[in-house]
Amino acid sequence: MCMVSVFMLTAIGQESRMKRFGKCDRAKESKKQKLLKEIEDRKLPYLTPKDVQFEQLSKAKYAKLYIRRASCVPQEIHQKVQQGLTTLQDCRCFAQDLVQIKEKDVLTPVYRLLVGDPGSTYCYLNTRLFTIPWPSRGVEVKYSSDEIGEACKAIKDLNEYLHVEAMKVLLDDCSADVEEIGFVAKAATSTLIKDSGSMKDGTYQSKQSSTSAVLKDRTSFNVTLLNYMDPSRMKYLKEEPYFGMGKMAVSWHHDENLVERSTVAVYNYSCDDLGPAADESNTSTKGRDPAVWHVGLKIAWDIATPGLAFPLDPGDCYFMLDDLNMTHQHCVLSGMQPRFSSTHRVAECSSGTLDYIFQRCDVAMKNLQKDPMLGIPSLISLELDSVKQTEEIHNEVEFEWLRQFWFQGKRSAKVSDWWFEPMALLEKSWREMEQMTKLLLCEINEAEWSSERKHQVIRCLLPYLEERQELRKNWMARCQSRLANSLPVDEQPECRPHWYNGDSDMPLPFDMEEIISLLSNQLLSEDGDVRS
């Protein structure tokens, strides 16, 4: 077999997750450049509440945006949440994320903290954030201080409030639709007035119950991404490129990794006593008031419909309902003062919880057995499906969990040490999977197999080892980058797991290059030898 064929066989393994993200980034950049070229030097129109057409445009093109002003939110919510946010900031719980955009590391100007259901994670820009657990029944969480614990409880209370409010808005919309076709509904709860003699009512009630269940799923926020933005600490704020809305703290985007058609709810808190004012040269912006934080909204890649910029006062909330986050893009336009936001989401967690990854580890471990007398480990099955499954899980645990967690340093310890025990358990399982890979390599070398059988197993295994080698080099480079070293010491990434070749405690070397080379040669030679 020629070397070109070997490379073709291993192409899947080299298509790492980061490269797939890069392809997505390039597609977005292409759309952006096409849009900027089409509008050339002119600026697209946008409206603020000062414009007489604002309400009409909002209803026509942005109907799934709902704003709840601070005066309509219970004062108790404001007091506890705002105190909690400032407590978390005072305790240095917020940190910048080192993310990847266009395959390059970028330090977010926004400081962030993820709070949510215990064991949940949230992914964006090739970065997995791990929740600081809010208080949950049956889960013991030890916070770094009582004040931090109270802050997390306040965020949980806000989450429940926003869930109820989002349900009300969506059910009210359902009620309006129902009334148009002749049914009677209560405005606040959308509960049908019962009529035992009506088959239509029974049918409607069944549909209403189903609708309520769906809407509950789409508004049961499992995480909130807390943001802290201080214009005086942001060295460079980009100008909004399409409408001339002024300085942006967060560029145009869709929120990622969400359950389809789920609501995003945001609580805004900016206050004069949070810090020094930013550079007042920003006051030349036309249209919106540059001293006040705004959210910009536009239909994705559309230059025919004017955009919106709506101001946010301290305590205001807004909801992006149903598919608005999919069909529209939003940005955050900087004001003069520091700002907090709590952005509540229904994160897509089918592969993003501890329960999920522990179940995956259990699947892999089922292929490992130990002699009851001698304790010597061996593989139960050497079938290709078993090899593929084990090595997939091996890479998933290492690169989607262990390295993602330690890349963020030990910053979660500022709030709680909750994650350290489950990560230790995951690392233990991962070490077992390293042992399983070694056992497979030994089998390839020693088993009385035909050349064809050996080649089949090698072709199955090799792409996963190549991916492992490539990703280990990428993660090490990211951990040693200039940006990584610029972070505070207690927030700097750790390249973990890491060990030196020849470490007797590890089944295999960290650098897989020699093993990969031997396997490739094995495919080229009937009598090749693979050493582990």
Disulfide bonds with the S-S distance in Angstrom:
none
